[in-house]
Amino acid sequence: MFQIFPGNTDQDSHKTNQLPTPVFARCVRIQAVSWQQHVSIRFDVLGCQCGRKPF
């Protein structure tokens, strides 16, 4: 699965993105594809145990 999500455009705001469908994965790759002035990224990945309802 490959998808580009929009990010924030300043250093203080937060941007929330959700996957359109649940994903069962051992690893997740997060990669910045564009930036302004310098590249940086902060993120959280939220998940749940298999068989339980998602958040």
mmCIF file of the C-alpha atoms, coordinates in Angstrom:
data_MODEL
# 
_entry.id   MODEL 
# 
loop_
_atom_site.group_PDB 
_atom_site.id 
_atom_site.type_symbol 
_atom_site.label_atom_id 
_atom_site.label_alt_id 
_atom_site.label_comp_id 
_atom_site.label_asym_id 
_atom_site.label_entity_id 
_atom_site.label_seq_id 
_atom_site.pdbx_PDB_ins_code 
_atom_site.Cartn_x 
_atom_site.Cartn_y 
_atom_site.Cartn_z 
_atom_site.occupancy 
_atom_site.B_iso_or_equiv 
_atom_site.pdbx_formal_charge 
_atom_site.auth_seq_id 
_atom_site.auth_comp_id 
_atom_site.auth_asym_id 
_atom_site.auth_atom_id 
_atom_site.pdbx_PDB_model_num 
ATOM 1  C CA . MET A 1 1  ? 0.000   0.000  0.000  1.00 0.00 ? 1  MET A CA 1 
ATOM 2  C CA . PHE A 1 2  ? 1.398   3.389  -0.989 1.00 0.00 ? 2  PHE A CA 1 
ATOM 3  C CA . GLN A 1 3  ? -0.394  6.611  -0.170 1.00 0.00 ? 3  GLN A CA 1 
ATOM 4  C CA . ILE A 1 4  ? 0.638   10.249 0.133  1.00 0.00 ? 4  ILE A CA 1 
ATOM 5  C CA . PHE A 1 5  ? -0.960  12.137 3.011  1.00 0.00 ? 5  PHE A CA 1 
ATOM 6  C CA . PRO A 1 6  ? -0.928  15.941 3.317  1.00 0.00 ? 6  PRO A CA 1 
ATOM 7  C CA . GLY A 1 7  ? 1.088   17.363 6.195  1.00 0.00 ? 7  GLY A CA 1 
ATOM 8  C CA . ASN A 1 8  ? 1.194   20.652 8.031  1.00 0.00 ? 8  ASN A CA 1 
ATOM 9  C CA . THR A 1 9  ? 2.797   23.720 6.449  1.00 0.00 ? 9  THR A CA 1 
ATOM 10 C CA . ASP A 1 10 ? 4.282   25.317 9.570  1.00 0.00 ? 10 ASP A CA 1 
ATOM 11 C CA . GLN A 1 11 ? 6.268   24.158 12.582 1.00 0.00 ? 11 GLN A CA 1 
ATOM 12 C CA . ASP A 1 12 ? 3.497   24.372 15.191 1.00 0.00 ? 12 ASP A CA 1 
ATOM 13 C CA . SER A 1 13 ? 0.287   22.951 13.744 1.00 0.00 ? 13 SER A CA 1 
ATOM 14 C CA . HIS A 1 14 ? -0.716  19.282 13.842 1.00 0.00 ? 14 HIS A CA 1 
ATOM 15 C CA . LYS A 1 15 ? -2.198  17.289 10.987 1.00 0.00 ? 15 LYS A CA 1 
ATOM 16 C CA . THR A 1 16 ? -4.227  14.108 11.494 1.00 0.00 ? 16 THR A CA 1 
ATOM 17 C CA . ASN A 1 17 ? -4.537  11.516 8.722  1.00 0.00 ? 17 ASN A CA 1 
ATOM 18 C CA . GLN A 1 18 ? -6.307  8.178  8.883  1.00 0.00 ? 18 GLN A CA 1 
ATOM 19 C CA . LEU A 1 19 ? -5.907  5.124  6.690  1.00 0.00 ? 19 LEU A CA 1 
ATOM 20 C CA . PRO A 1 20 ? -9.056  4.441  4.646  1.00 0.00 ? 20 PRO A CA 1 
ATOM 21 C CA . THR A 1 21 ? -9.152  0.770  5.733  1.00 0.00 ? 21 THR A CA 1 
ATOM 22 C CA . PRO A 1 22 ? -7.531  -1.196 8.579  1.00 0.00 ? 22 PRO A CA 1 
ATOM 23 C CA . VAL A 1 23 ? -4.044  -2.518 7.851  1.00 0.00 ? 23 VAL A CA 1 
ATOM 24 C CA . PHE A 1 24 ? -2.442  -5.563 9.445  1.00 0.00 ? 24 PHE A CA 1 
ATOM 25 C CA . ALA A 1 25 ? 1.311   -4.943 9.420  1.00 0.00 ? 25 ALA A CA 1 
ATOM 26 C CA . ARG A 1 26 ? 4.464   -5.663 11.339 1.00 0.00 ? 26 ARG A CA 1 
ATOM 27 C CA . CYS A 1 27 ? 6.282   -2.589 9.968  1.00 0.00 ? 27 CYS A CA 1 
ATOM 28 C CA . VAL A 1 28 ? 5.182   0.801  8.662  1.00 0.00 ? 28 VAL A CA 1 
ATOM 29 C CA . ARG A 1 29 ? 7.399   3.064  6.541  1.00 0.00 ? 29 ARG A CA 1 
ATOM 30 C CA . ILE A 1 30 ? 6.941   6.819  6.857  1.00 0.00 ? 30 ILE A CA 1 
ATOM 31 C CA . GLN A 1 31 ? 8.831   8.866  4.271  1.00 0.00 ? 31 GLN A CA 1 
ATOM 32 C CA . ALA A 1 32 ? 8.809   12.623 3.650  1.00 0.00 ? 32 ALA A CA 1 
ATOM 33 C CA . VAL A 1 33 ? 8.327   13.311 -0.067 1.00 0.00 ? 33 VAL A CA 1 
ATOM 34 C CA . SER A 1 34 ? 8.378   17.131 -0.021 1.00 0.00 ? 34 SER A CA 1 
ATOM 35 C CA . TRP A 1 35 ? 9.250   19.896 2.432  1.00 0.00 ? 35 TRP A CA 1 
ATOM 36 C CA . GLN A 1 36 ? 9.822   23.617 2.920  1.00 0.00 ? 36 GLN A CA 1 
ATOM 37 C CA . GLN A 1 37 ? 13.305  24.917 3.866  1.00 0.00 ? 37 GLN A CA 1 
ATOM 38 C CA . HIS A 1 38 ? 14.392  21.724 5.677  1.00 0.00 ? 38 HIS A CA 1 
ATOM 39 C CA . VAL A 1 39 ? 13.037  18.217 6.088  1.00 0.00 ? 39 VAL A CA 1 
ATOM 40 C CA . SER A 1 40 ? 11.669  17.061 9.433  1.00 0.00 ? 40 SER A CA 1 
ATOM 41 C CA . ILE A 1 41 ? 8.874   14.779 10.497 1.00 0.00 ? 41 ILE A CA 1 
ATOM 42 C CA . ARG A 1 42 ? 7.069   13.821 13.690 1.00 0.00 ? 42 ARG A CA 1 
ATOM 43 C CA . PHE A 1 43 ? 4.388   11.185 13.799 1.00 0.00 ? 43 PHE A CA 1 
ATOM 44 C CA . ASP A 1 44 ? 2.488   8.687  15.911 1.00 0.00 ? 44 ASP A CA 1 
ATOM 45 C CA . VAL A 1 45 ? 1.112   5.376  14.740 1.00 0.00 ? 45 VAL A CA 1 
ATOM 46 C CA . LEU A 1 46 ? -1.881  4.164  16.735 1.00 0.00 ? 46 LEU A CA 1 
ATOM 47 C CA . GLY A 1 47 ? -2.974  0.564  16.615 1.00 0.00 ? 47 GLY A CA 1 
ATOM 48 C CA . CYS A 1 48 ? -4.837  -2.159 18.430 1.00 0.00 ? 48 CYS A CA 1 
ATOM 49 C CA . GLN A 1 49 ? -4.483  -5.878 19.050 1.00 0.00 ? 49 GLN A CA 1 
ATOM 50 C CA . CYS A 1 50 ? -5.855  -8.232 16.402 1.00 0.00 ? 50 CYS A CA 1 
ATOM 51 C CA . GLY A 1 51 ? -9.463  -9.180 17.004 1.00 0.00 ? 51 GLY A CA 1 
ATOM 52 C CA . ARG A 1 52 ? -10.326 -6.033 18.941 1.00 0.00 ? 52 ARG A CA 1 
ATOM 53 C CA . LYS A 1 53 ? -12.287 -3.085 17.671 1.00 0.00 ? 53 LYS A CA 1 
ATOM 54 C CA . PRO A 1 54 ? -10.108 -0.198 16.424 1.00 0.00 ? 54 PRO A CA 1 
ATOM 55 C CA . PHE A 1 55 ? -9.962  3.096  18.296 1.00 0.00 ? 55 PHE A CA 1 
# 
